[in-house]
Amino acid sequence: MDTKQRTDYLKRLANSNEGEALKEYLEELISKLTDARNFSGENFEIEGKASIKAVAILEKVLRDLGLLKKRTKRSVKKNEYI
């Protein structure tokens, strides 16, 4: 699969109900990953740092999908006075 085809698929996903469900699921995972109560006491710092990095990756995926969703065709109105 080339990048153009992948981008087209991601655009379709971002504009669909499945994309909205994926977004909600990823947001739930992010909230679980950032909850410090889920870390064990012995490896608190290591698990915390790994969790923060995972959250950054998931947020990037959400941003990319969000940006693809906003790239719909918009009609540009011409200003008749210019």
C-alpha positions as CSV (number, residue, x, y, z in Angstrom):
1,M,0.0,0.0,0.0
2,D,1.5,3.3,-1.0
3,T,1.1,6.5,1.0
4,K,-1.5,8.1,-1.2
5,Q,-3.8,5.0,-0.9
6,R,-3.2,5.0,2.9
7,T,-4.1,8.7,3.1
8,D,-7.3,8.1,1.2
9,Y,-8.3,5.2,3.5
10,L,-7.5,7.4,6.6
11,K,-9.6,10.2,5.2
12,R,-12.5,7.9,4.8
13,L,-12.0,6.5,8.3
14,A,-11.8,10.0,9.8
15,N,-15.1,11.0,8.2
16,S,-17.0,7.8,9.2
17,N,-18.8,6.6,12.3
18,E,-16.0,4.0,12.7
19,G,-13.5,6.8,13.0
20,E,-15.6,8.5,15.7
21,A,-15.7,5.2,17.6
22,L,-12.0,4.8,17.2
23,K,-11.4,8.3,18.5
24,E,-13.6,7.6,21.6
25,Y,-11.8,4.4,22.2
26,L,-8.3,6.0,22.0
27,E,-9.4,8.8,24.3
28,E,-10.5,6.1,26.9
29,L,-7.1,4.5,26.6
30,I,-5.3,7.8,27.0
31,S,-7.3,8.4,30.2
32,K,-6.3,5.0,31.6
33,L,-2.7,5.5,30.6
34,T,-2.5,8.8,32.4
35,D,-4.1,7.6,35.6
36,A,-1.3,7.1,38.1
37,R,-3.3,4.6,40.1
38,N,-2.6,2.0,37.4
39,F,1.1,2.1,38.0
40,S,2.8,-0.3,40.5
41,G,4.8,1.1,43.3
42,E,8.1,-0.6,42.5
43,N,8.3,0.6,38.9
44,F,6.3,3.8,39.2
45,E,8.8,6.0,37.4
46,I,9.5,3.7,34.5
47,E,5.9,2.8,34.0
48,G,4.9,6.5,34.2
49,K,7.5,7.5,31.6
50,A,6.5,4.7,29.2
51,S,2.8,5.6,29.7
52,I,3.5,9.3,28.8
53,K,5.3,8.3,25.6
54,A,2.4,6.0,24.7
55,V,-0.1,8.8,25.3
56,A,2.0,11.1,23.0
57,I,1.8,8.5,20.2
58,L,-2.0,8.0,20.6
59,E,-2.5,11.8,20.7
60,K,-0.5,12.1,17.5
61,V,-2.8,9.5,15.8
62,L,-5.8,11.4,17.0
63,R,-4.4,14.7,15.7
64,D,-3.6,13.1,12.3
65,L,-7.1,11.7,12.1
66,G,-8.6,15.0,13.2
67,L,-6.6,16.9,10.6
68,L,-7.7,14.5,7.9
69,K,-11.2,14.9,9.0
70,K,-11.0,18.7,8.6
71,R,-9.6,18.5,5.1
72,T,-13.0,18.4,3.4
73,K,-13.8,20.4,0.3
74,R,-14.8,23.9,1.2
75,S,-16.3,26.3,-1.2
76,V,-14.5,29.5,-1.4
77,K,-16.7,32.5,-1.8
78,K,-15.4,35.2,-4.1
79,N,-15.6,38.7,-2.8
80,E,-17.3,40.7,-5.6
81,Y,-15.8,43.9,-4.3
82,I,-12.2,43.0,-4.9
